[in-house]
Amino acid sequence: MINRVVITGLGVVAPNGIGLNAFEHAMKQGQTGIAFYEKLKELNFGCQVAGVPKLEDDLIKNYFSALTLKFLKSSGIMFGCIAGMDAWKDAGLEPKLQQESPDWDSGTIFGTGLSGIEPIIYAHNMVDEGKTRRLGSSIVEQTMASGPSAYLGGILGLGNQVTTNSSACSTGAEAIAMAFERIKDGKAKRMLAGSCDSYGPYIWAGFDAMRVLNRNSNGNPQFASRPMSASASGFVPGAGAGALVLENLESAISRGARIYAEIIGAATNSGGQRNEGTMTAPNPIGVQRCIHDALKVSGVNSCQIDAISGHLTSTMGDVLEISNWVKALDREGTSFPFINAPKSMIGHCLGAAGSIECVALVLQLFKNFFHPSLNCEDVHPQIAEKIDPAKIPQQVIYHTDFEIIAKSSFGFGDVNCCLIFKKWN
């Protein structure tokens, strides 16, 4: 039996909004979460702007005990736990109490690029100072790759699969695809799927050294992230977390859960770093095959795609991405779907990007709007040659009748993921 998979809960910690209401408002208003960071200037970074969620102490205390906060040093794990707990609550679910058995039907796949550099630096300094015995008992769980899923598994009492994936910038979308497959195949009733990533100069330094970050907008951070723009000059680093509760349709209906949307297709692959594919650039054939495979699983054809939430990072990769969509869908000019770029408002949240952007996508389907792409008044000429620039909204579109939206994510290592979401009627 193949189960239908629906979304019953959402949670988000994004640079431009923490919690669904704030995030939805920011998306509709085109509010950026990108700001100037003095520390990056002090460290002589070329890029001195970033998108970082602003967590207030009072908010954090609602999620963690004083004892946990005394030792929790990973910002990524903190972002992920808040988003994950919010999604679980939003789905109408409660954590299992300590004296109860685990929830054997529920699990999590919660990915990360690097959940937190802070505990690693802390451990490095303590060891160098000869203070190994004072590291504390929580340092391993914060530095292990599976830290985010382990924390969430314990907080919620999950007894099904609890694991972490990591595939660079496609991590978040891939986690959702993996959870989708597990539920579809009947191995779980529900899965908390998402991803998180930390922030700071030690994470972003390598990208700055590669000169792939924006260096031209340090004095105007709101204009720094410019997907599909002719004047784009690199991506803006970001951080945060997104979380979605995926559930089989029968379970969702039986407990009277609110259903946001349905996931009808998912595919992941790699271009093998062959042909035009490299460690940092996608093999176009791999991307197109990934889109085709997701459509095949969904059972819809390319003309039924109403809109696309792009990966679109504000690099020259944007031109190639649009070209791949044109070829994969066999649609161009005015027949091309509407497309927007969440990174224009939040920057590139690395491993967290796909999950945060999927939360945005689901909200758009559920609330019947399509958010704008900021700073794209000068559409790149090679993009304008392929698609109608009017398909890239500069203002929010309200009262949409979109039924199907596709999501793309790509990552270092020439890895790809495509998801197909359908409005729940």
Secondary structure, DSSP 8 states (H G I E B T S, - for coil): ----EEEEEEEEEETTEESHHHHHHHHHHT---EEE-HHHHHTT-S--EEE-----HHHHTTTS-HHHHHH---HHHHHHHHHHHHHHHHTT-----TTS--BTTEEEEEEES-S-SHHHHHHHHHHHTT-GGGS-TTHHHHHSTTHHHHHHHHHHTB-S-EE----GGGHHHHHHHHHHHHHHTTS-SEEEEEEEE--SHHHHHHHHHHT-B--S-TT-GGGS--TTBTT--SB-BB-EEEEEEEEEHHHHHHTT----EEEEEEEEEE-TT-TT--SSS--HHHHHHHHHHHHHHHT--GGG--EEE----SSTHHHHHHHHHHHHHT--BTTS-EEE-THHHH-B-GGGHHHHHHHHHHHHHHHTEE---TT-SSB-HHHHTTB-GGGS-SS-EES----EEEEEEEETTTEEEEEEEEE--
